Amino acid sequence: MKMYRSHILVAEDSKSLSKGAKEIEELISKELRTLGLEEEVLVAPTGSLGFEDIGVAIAVYPDGVIYAPVTQNDVPRIIREHLLKGRIVKELAHEIGKKDVTVTESRAERVLSIQERVLLKRVGVINPESIEEYIAEDGYLALEKAIEKGPQWVLEEVKASELRGRGGAGFPTGKKWEFTAKAKSNVKYVICNADEGEPGTFKDRVIMEGDPHLLIEGMILAGFATGANNGYIYIRGEYDLSIKRLKKAIDQAYAYGFLGENILGSGFSFDIEIKKGAGAYICGEETALMESIEGKRGEPRKKPPYPPTCGLWGKPTVINNVETLANIPPILANGADWFKKFGVPGAYGTKLFSLMGDVNYKGVIEIPFGVKLS
């Protein structure tokens, strides 16, 4: 991998793109070529940097400076002052991203200071369209570890973590997986419910746009633990950028041997397919979602039976949302005891929240369970 002295990451989540992020990236590249810096400074897209509500944001590394909002008129000055002369443009640096710049701590900064970025640790740090960068940041490490230790170890570790589903009901994920693992069937499925339909909610989108391989790895691990060989991502049809990046990530995972036949020489095979929803809110309910995948009208089924034993096409099915599946790789890579350092008894780990409205900080934050609002 080629080495660069500096990296410029342009936040290219869907909201930032609507505000001209791609044009900013192109202008940065043009300015670097003009100054002969294109071989020294890498420009790449990244996920949300948390400032899309105020405009386009860029991060300059290794200095760790975030400029936001950035306009096209700001680009030449940032490149010439910061990248050419090594001087931070203080008046353009956002207060949360400033380094060696004296600022008064704002209420927004205090909100960000209580974060524990477990699921979001790569969002805004890596290029979401690069599997190499995901691997460089410990991506697919959990899958390699799981294959070495076996499906039962995965089940036991997920149960020991006491991870609860992040879709609302809070059912223990390990117990749900165990039901499917014990079900007698040659055909089983894993479904990711990415039909994020609640008004004002966009936390799952941030993961899919900013770190799509995290979700894919979580699905593969779910399949490995339960004996499923096929997975579906059921996603809102309006999430164009999420769909684009997930498709690219899936293609890369096949090319690198993390999906398909005989994954990493383990004898385990797993495939993932994307299914786009048609906008029906009811299809966020797990059984209505399965009806939709089967090509039927999206209406909830009577329960029991429940999906872990009788789900998609009547076969045992694990169905989790994006946030739940995204927790699996860090749990297996670091261990259940590590995971339980976050949160409180009965509610371990972190939780993503979408903040909107009349607040000091708008965007997605990740905080441990148990944090007080005061």
C-alpha positions as CSV (number, residue, x, y, z in Angstrom):
1,M,0.0,0.0,0.0
2,K,1.4,3.4,-1.0
3,M,2.4,5.7,1.8
4,Y,1.2,9.4,1.9
5,R,2.3,12.1,4.3
6,S,-1.3,13.3,4.7
7,H,-4.8,12.1,4.2
8,I,-7.9,14.2,3.4
9,L,-11.2,12.5,4.1
10,V,-14.3,14.0,2.7
11,A,-17.5,13.1,4.5
12,E,-19.7,11.6,1.7
13,D,-22.7,10.4,3.5
14,S,-26.0,10.9,1.7
15,K,-26.8,14.3,3.4
16,S,-23.3,15.6,2.7
17,L,-23.5,14.6,-0.9
18,S,-26.7,16.5,-1.3
19,K,-24.7,19.6,-0.1
20,G,-21.9,19.2,-2.6
21,A,-19.4,16.9,-1.0
22,K,-18.4,15.2,-4.2
23,E,-17.7,18.6,-5.8
24,I,-15.6,19.5,-2.8
25,E,-13.6,16.3,-3.2
26,E,-13.0,16.9,-6.9
27,L,-11.9,20.5,-6.2
28,I,-9.5,19.3,-3.5
29,S,-7.9,16.8,-6.0
30,K,-7.7,19.5,-8.6
31,E,-6.0,21.9,-6.2
32,L,-3.5,19.2,-5.1
33,R,-2.6,18.5,-8.7
34,T,-2.1,22.3,-9.3
35,L,0.4,22.4,-6.4
36,G,2.1,19.1,-7.3
37,L,0.9,17.4,-4.1
38,E,-1.1,14.6,-5.5
39,E,1.6,12.1,-4.8
40,E,2.0,13.2,-1.2
41,V,-1.7,13.7,-0.1
42,L,-4.4,11.1,-0.5
43,V,-8.0,12.2,-0.9
44,A,-10.7,9.7,-0.2
45,P,-14.4,9.6,0.7
46,T,-15.5,8.5,4.2
47,G,-18.7,8.2,6.1
48,S,-20.4,10.8,8.3
49,L,-18.1,13.0,10.3
50,G,-21.0,14.2,12.3
51,F,-21.4,17.7,10.8
52,E,-23.6,17.1,7.8
53,D,-26.3,19.2,9.4
54,I,-24.2,22.4,9.0
55,G,-22.5,21.5,5.7
56,V,-19.7,19.5,4.1
57,A,-16.9,18.4,6.5
58,I,-13.4,17.3,5.7
59,A,-10.8,15.7,8.1
60,V,-7.1,16.2,7.6
61,Y,-4.8,13.5,9.0
62,P,-2.4,12.9,10.7
63,D,-3.2,16.3,12.4
64,G,-6.8,15.2,13.1
65,V,-8.3,18.6,12.2
66,I,-11.9,18.8,11.0
67,Y,-13.0,21.6,8.8
68,A,-16.7,22.3,8.7
69,P,-18.6,23.6,7.0
70,V,-16.3,23.8,3.9
71,T,-17.3,25.7,0.8
72,Q,-15.7,25.6,-2.6
73,N,-14.1,29.0,-1.8
74,D,-12.5,27.5,1.3
75,V,-10.7,24.7,-0.5
76,P,-7.7,26.6,-2.0
77,R,-6.9,28.2,1.3
78,I,-7.1,25.0,3.3
79,I,-4.8,23.2,0.8
80,R,-2.3,26.0,0.5
81,E,-2.1,26.9,4.2
82,H,-2.5,23.5,5.9
83,L,-1.2,21.0,3.4
84,L,1.5,23.1,1.7
85,K,2.7,25.3,4.6
86,G,1.6,23.2,7.6
87,R,-0.5,25.9,9.2
88,I,-4.0,25.1,10.6
89,V,-6.6,27.5,9.3
90,K,-8.0,28.3,12.7
91,E,-11.0,30.3,11.6
92,L,-12.2,27.5,9.3
93,A,-11.5,24.6,11.8
94,H,-14.6,23.4,13.5
95,E,-14.4,23.6,17.3
96,I,-14.8,19.9,17.9
97,G,-12.0,19.0,15.4
98,K,-9.5,21.7,16.3
99,K,-6.0,20.6,17.4
100,D,-3.6,23.0,19.2
101,V,-6.3,25.6,18.9
102,T,-7.6,27.3,22.1
103,V,-11.4,27.0,22.3
104,T,-14.0,27.1,25.0
105,E,-15.7,23.7,25.4
106,S,-19.2,23.9,24.0
107,R,-22.2,21.9,25.0
108,A,-21.9,20.0,21.7
109,E,-18.4,19.0,22.7
110,R,-19.6,17.6,26.0
111,V,-22.1,15.5,24.2
112,L,-19.4,14.0,22.0
113,S,-17.0,13.5,25.0
114,I,-19.3,10.9,26.6
115,Q,-19.3,8.8,23.4
116,E,-17.8,5.3,23.3
117,R,-17.3,4.6,19.6
118,V,-17.5,0.8,19.3
119,L,-19.8,0.5,16.3
120,L,-18.8,3.8,14.8
121,K,-15.1,3.6,15.4
122,R,-14.3,3.3,11.6
123,V,-17.1,5.7,10.4
124,G,-15.4,8.9,9.3
125,V,-12.0,7.3,9.6
126,I,-11.8,4.8,6.7
127,N,-12.9,4.8,3.1
128,P,-16.1,2.8,3.2
129,E,-15.6,1.6,-0.3
130,S,-12.2,0.0,0.5
131,I,-12.1,-3.5,1.9
132,E,-8.3,-3.0,2.4
133,E,-8.9,-0.2,4.8
134,Y,-11.5,-2.2,6.7
135,I,-9.0,-5.1,7.0
136,A,-6.3,-2.7,8.1
137,E,-8.5,-1.6,11.0
138,D,-9.0,-5.2,12.3
139,G,-11.8,-6.0,9.8
140,Y,-12.7,-9.7,9.4
141,L,-10.5,-10.5,12.3
142,A,-13.5,-11.8,14.2
143,L,-14.5,-14.1,11.3
144,E,-11.0,-15.6,11.2
145,K,-11.1,-16.1,15.0
146,A,-14.6,-17.7,14.8
147,I,-13.5,-20.1,12.1
148,E,-10.5,-21.2,14.2
149,K,-12.7,-21.8,17.3
150,G,-15.9,-23.1,15.8
151,P,-19.7,-22.3,15.7
152,Q,-20.3,-23.4,19.3
153,W,-17.7,-21.0,20.6
154,V,-19.4,-18.1,18.7
155,L,-22.8,-19.0,20.2
156,E,-21.3,-19.2,23.7
157,E,-19.5,-15.9,23.4
158,V,-22.5,-14.1,22.1
159,K,-24.6,-15.5,24.9
160,A,-21.9,-14.6,27.5
161,S,-21.9,-11.0,26.2
162,E,-25.6,-10.7,27.1
163,L,-26.1,-8.7,23.9
164,R,-29.8,-7.8,23.5
165,G,-31.4,-7.0,20.2
166,R,-31.3,-3.4,19.3
167,G,-34.5,-3.4,17.4
168,G,-36.7,-2.5,20.4
169,A,-37.8,-5.7,22.1
170,G,-34.4,-6.4,23.6
171,F,-34.5,-10.1,23.3
172,P,-31.2,-11.9,24.0
173,T,-29.4,-12.3,20.7
174,G,-27.5,-15.4,21.8
175,K,-30.7,-17.2,22.8
176,K,-32.3,-16.3,19.5
177,W,-29.4,-17.7,17.6
178,E,-29.3,-20.8,19.7
179,F,-33.0,-21.6,18.8
180,T,-32.0,-21.4,15.1
181,A,-28.8,-23.4,15.6
182,K,-30.7,-26.2,17.2
183,A,-33.5,-26.3,14.7
184,K,-33.5,-29.4,12.5
185,S,-33.2,-28.2,8.9
186,N,-30.7,-28.4,6.0
187,V,-31.7,-24.9,5.0
188,K,-31.5,-21.9,7.2
189,Y,-31.4,-18.1,6.7
190,V,-30.0,-14.9,8.1
191,I,-31.9,-11.7,7.5
192,C,-30.7,-8.2,8.3
193,N,-33.6,-5.9,8.9
194,A,-32.3,-2.6,7.4
195,D,-35.8,-1.2,6.8
196,E,-35.2,1.8,9.0
197,G,-38.6,3.4,8.8
198,E,-39.2,5.3,12.1
199,P,-39.5,9.1,11.4
200,G,-36.2,10.9,12.1
201,T,-34.2,7.7,12.5
202,F,-31.0,7.3,10.5
203,K,-28.5,5.5,12.8
204,D,-28.5,2.3,10.7
205,R,-27.9,4.3,7.5
206,V,-24.7,5.8,9.1
207,I,-23.3,2.3,9.6
208,M,-24.3,1.1,6.1
209,E,-22.9,4.2,4.4
210,G,-19.8,4.5,6.6
211,D,-18.7,0.9,7.4
212,P,-20.7,-1.6,5.3
213,H,-18.2,-4.4,5.8
214,L,-19.0,-4.4,9.6
215,L,-22.6,-5.4,8.8
216,I,-21.5,-8.0,6.3
217,E,-19.1,-9.6,8.7
218,G,-21.8,-9.7,11.4
219,M,-24.1,-11.5,9.0
220,I,-21.5,-14.0,8.0
221,L,-20.8,-14.7,11.7
222,A,-24.5,-15.2,12.4
223,G,-24.7,-17.7,9.5
224,F,-21.6,-19.5,10.8
225,A,-23.0,-19.8,14.3
226,T,-26.4,-21.0,13.3
227,G,-25.7,-23.2,10.3
228,A,-27.3,-20.8,7.7
229,N,-25.8,-20.5,4.3
230,N,-27.9,-17.7,2.8
231,G,-28.4,-14.1,4.0
232,Y,-30.7,-11.3,2.9
233,I,-30.4,-7.6,3.6
234,Y,-33.9,-6.1,3.5
235,I,-33.3,-2.4,3.0
236,R,-35.3,0.7,2.4
237,G,-35.5,1.4,-1.4
238,E,-34.8,5.1,-0.7
239,Y,-31.4,4.3,0.8
240,D,-29.5,4.6,-2.6
241,L,-26.1,5.3,-1.2
242,S,-26.3,2.5,1.4
243,I,-27.4,0.1,-1.3
244,K,-24.5,1.2,-3.6
245,R,-21.9,0.8,-0.8
246,L,-23.3,-2.5,0.4
247,K,-23.3,-4.0,-3.1
248,K,-19.7,-2.9,-3.6
249,A,-18.7,-4.3,-0.2
250,I,-20.4,-7.6,-1.0
251,D,-18.5,-7.9,-4.3
252,Q,-15.3,-7.2,-2.5
253,A,-16.0,-9.8,0.2
254,Y,-16.6,-12.4,-2.5
255,A,-13.3,-11.4,-4.2
256,Y,-11.4,-11.7,-1.0
257,G,-12.9,-15.1,0.0
258,F,-15.0,-13.8,2.9
259,L,-18.2,-14.7,1.1
260,G,-19.1,-17.6,-1.2
261,E,-17.9,-21.2,-1.2
262,N,-15.5,-22.6,1.4
263,I,-14.9,-19.3,3.2
264,L,-11.2,-19.1,4.3
265,G,-10.9,-22.8,3.7
266,S,-13.3,-23.6,6.5
267,G,-15.8,-25.7,4.5
268,F,-18.5,-23.1,5.5
269,S,-20.3,-21.3,2.6
270,F,-22.4,-18.1,2.8
271,D,-24.0,-15.8,0.3
272,I,-25.7,-12.5,0.8
273,E,-28.4,-10.9,-1.4
274,I,-29.9,-7.4,-1.1
275,K,-33.7,-7.0,-1.3
276,K,-35.1,-3.5,-1.6
277,G,-38.3,-2.6,0.2
278,A,-41.1,-0.7,-1.5
279,G,-41.6,1.8,1.3
280,A,-44.3,0.1,3.3
281,Y,-43.8,0.9,7.0
282,I,-45.3,-2.4,8.1
283,C,-42.4,-4.3,6.5
284,G,-40.2,-3.2,9.3
285,E,-42.1,-5.9,11.3
286,E,-40.1,-9.1,11.0
287,T,-42.7,-11.4,9.7
288,A,-44.2,-8.9,7.3
289,L,-40.6,-8.3,6.0
290,M,-40.2,-12.1,5.3
291,E,-43.6,-12.1,3.4
292,S,-42.2,-9.3,1.3
293,I,-38.9,-11.2,0.6
294,E,-41.0,-14.1,-0.5
295,G,-42.8,-11.9,-3.0
296,K,-46.0,-11.6,-1.1
297,R,-47.9,-8.7,0.3
298,G,-46.1,-7.4,3.4
299,E,-48.5,-8.4,6.2
300,P,-47.5,-9.7,9.6
301,R,-47.9,-13.4,10.3
302,K,-49.6,-15.0,13.3
303,K,-47.2,-16.1,16.0
304,P,-46.3,-18.8,17.0
305,P,-44.4,-20.2,15.1
306,Y,-41.5,-17.7,15.5
307,P,-38.8,-17.0,12.9
308,P,-36.0,-18.9,14.6
309,T,-37.7,-22.2,14.0
310,C,-40.1,-21.3,11.1
311,G,-39.2,-18.2,9.2
312,L,-38.4,-17.4,5.6
313,W,-40.1,-20.0,3.3
314,G,-40.9,-22.0,6.5
315,K,-37.2,-22.5,7.4
316,P,-35.3,-21.5,10.6
317,T,-34.3,-17.9,10.3
318,V,-32.2,-15.5,12.3
319,I,-33.5,-11.9,11.9
320,N,-31.6,-9.0,13.5
321,N,-31.4,-5.3,12.7
322,V,-28.3,-3.5,11.5
323,E,-27.2,-2.3,14.9
324,T,-27.5,-5.8,16.5
325,L,-25.4,-7.5,13.8
326,A,-22.8,-4.7,13.9
327,N,-22.1,-5.6,17.5
328,I,-21.1,-9.1,16.7
329,P,-17.6,-8.6,15.2
330,P,-16.3,-6.4,18.1
331,I,-17.7,-8.8,20.6
332,L,-16.0,-11.8,19.0
333,A,-12.8,-9.9,18.3
334,N,-12.4,-8.6,21.8
335,G,-14.4,-11.0,24.0
336,A,-17.6,-10.9,25.9
337,D,-15.9,-9.6,29.1
338,W,-14.6,-6.6,27.1
339,F,-18.0,-5.9,25.8
340,K,-19.5,-5.9,29.3
341,K,-17.2,-3.1,30.4
342,F,-19.7,-0.8,28.6
343,G,-23.2,-0.3,29.9
344,V,-24.9,-1.6,33.0
345,P,-26.0,-5.1,34.2
346,G,-29.0,-6.2,32.1
347,A,-28.1,-3.7,29.3
348,Y,-24.4,-4.1,28.3
349,G,-22.8,-2.4,25.4
350,T,-23.5,0.9,23.6
351,K,-26.5,2.3,21.9
352,L,-26.8,4.5,18.8
353,F,-29.1,7.5,18.9
354,S,-30.3,9.8,16.1
355,L,-30.4,13.4,17.4
356,M,-32.6,16.0,15.5
357,G,-34.6,19.1,16.2
358,D,-33.8,22.0,18.5
359,V,-30.6,20.5,20.0
360,N,-27.0,21.7,20.1
361,Y,-25.6,18.7,18.2
362,K,-27.5,17.0,15.4
363,G,-26.4,13.6,14.1
364,V,-25.8,10.1,15.4
365,I,-24.0,9.5,18.7
366,E,-23.0,6.3,20.4
367,I,-23.1,6.1,24.2
368,P,-23.0,3.3,26.7
369,F,-26.2,2.2,28.3
370,G,-26.7,3.9,31.7
371,V,-25.5,7.4,30.8
372,K,-27.7,10.0,32.5
373,L,-29.3,12.8,30.6
374,S,-28.4,15.4,33.2
